[in-house]
Amino acid sequence: MPADTAMTAGAATGAPEFQGPAAEAEGFWGFSRAQLAALGVMIVFLAVAPFFLYPVFLMKLLCFALFACAFNLLIGYVGLLSFGHAAYFGMGGYVAGHAAKVWGLSPELAIIAGAAAAALIGLPFGWLAIRRAGIYFAMITLALAQMVYFFCVQAPFTGGEDGIQAIPRGSLFGAIPLNSDMSMYWLVAGIFLAGFLLIHRIIHSPYGQVLKSIRENEPRAISLGYRTEDYKLMAFVLSATLAGVAGATKSLVFGIATLTDVHWSMSGEVVLMSLVGGLGTIFGPMVGAAVIVTMQNYLAEMGAWVTVIQGAIFVLCVMVFRRGLIGEIGNLLKVKL
């Protein structure tokens, strides 16, 4: 698949289109110069932010940013719109919470357990869902996620409507206590950065180029000899696994796992985050998550009006910023972010 065909975003996903040498020039590890500059700004922000902002707020932001990046891997680079990603996010949180509280696992093992649970759910769910496309794929993922939700309502280990409470943070590798918010923040920042770099490496690998070709023209990819269903299933499982990592990390940060994280509305929130930031952009989901989480945090006193404001912002982005915030900035600067 030619590079220009693979890199051109499809209208079906709303991903931005970038052309020209400035957009295609790549530097270190697949990052263009513009992306390296943006990565540097992001790393500096991660390093200094906890000294100026509330660490718990930042940890929540990073957990949802990783969740949005995982979702964007599926919709932005494969063109598959999932309405059921809350299942993997929430189940990762439940399993990690249960593993840390009941099994007594250390935080790193609890997070791995949550990620493994999300992957195990994502494998059969993805195998079923990828056999359909478009709205049918989306509805199948929503239906399967609702099955997970009702399972969590009834399963004994989830605590039902009470959830799993008083989840201990424990000590990292049995040596570094995570009781303080600052020490926990550095772990969360490290997990987010590792997940972010992994996703970037995936989409700039030969495998990622095949995913983009499937998004653009699946029949042509099939004619070239690619088993597209295998590629889509792998992307689905990777996305579910990273969503599970985000959910598991969040449950350890807040010490609780509840039905909120596995509810269908959480799937809607991650769609909103990705659209606001920009589909098919590596930095877009992080910015979209920052916008939505900041609104929820600082406008919480307005109650139900937060949802109305979110809806207004969504309409504004769809009507005015068709490529999302980062997509529009990249298009204005003629660079790919």
C-alpha positions, 0 to 999 in steps of 0.5 A: 500500500503506497504511503500517501494512500495509507496516510490519507484519512477517510471521510467516513471517520472524519479524520484529517487530511494532510498532504505535502512533505511537511506532513509526511516527514518523519523524524525519531521513532516515527515522530515528525518535527512538529510531533516531537515538539508537541511531545516535548511540551506534553512531557514538560507538562507532565513533569511540572503540572503536579506542582501547580494543579491537584494531582488527583485531578491530573491522574483522572485526566491521564486515565481518561486520556489513555482511554481516549487514545485506546479508543482512537486507535480503533476508530481513527486508524481502522475506521471502526466505531465502537459504542461499547468500550466502557465494558473494557474500561470498567471491567479492567477497573473491577478486576484490578480492584478485586485483585488488589483488595481480595487477592492482595496483589501489588499495584503493577500486578493488579493493573496487569490483571485488569488489562488481561481481563479486558483483553479476554473480553475483547477477543470474543467480542471483537471476533463477533463484532468485526463480522459486521461494519458501520452502524451494525458493528457499533450496535453489536459492540453496544449490545455486548457492552450492555451484557457486561454491565448487567453481569457487573450488576449481578456478579458477587465480586463486583459489589453490585450497586455499591461497587468495590470500595476501599481498594488499596494502592499498595506498594509498587514492586513491593518497595515504593509505597503509593499512599501519597498522591504525588507518588501515585501521580508519577506511576499514572504519568508513566503508564500514560506515557508508555501507553501513548508511545505504544499506540504511536509506535503501533500506528507508525509500524507496517502493521499500522499502515495496513490498518490505515489501508483497511480504513481507506479501502478494505476491498483493495487491502483484501485484493493485495492479500491481507487477511483484514479480519485478523488485522481488525481483530488484533486492533480491537484487542489492543484497543480493549487491552489499553482501555482496561489498563486505563480503567485498572489505573483509575480504580487504584487512583480513586480506591473504588470501582463502580457501575459508572465506569461500565455504563453505556454513558461512559462509552459515549464520553470517550466518543465525545473526547475523541471527536472534540480532540480530533479523530486520527490524530495522535495528540487529539484524544488527550486534548479532548479528554482534558477538555471534557474532564476539566469541564466535569471537574470545574462545572460540577456545581452546575449539576445536570447542566454539565451534560447540556454544556457538553452537548453544546460543545459537541455540536459546536465541534461537529459544525465548526471544528470538523477535524477536532481541535488538534486536527484543525490546528494541524491543518492550519499549520500544515502539519500532522499532529 
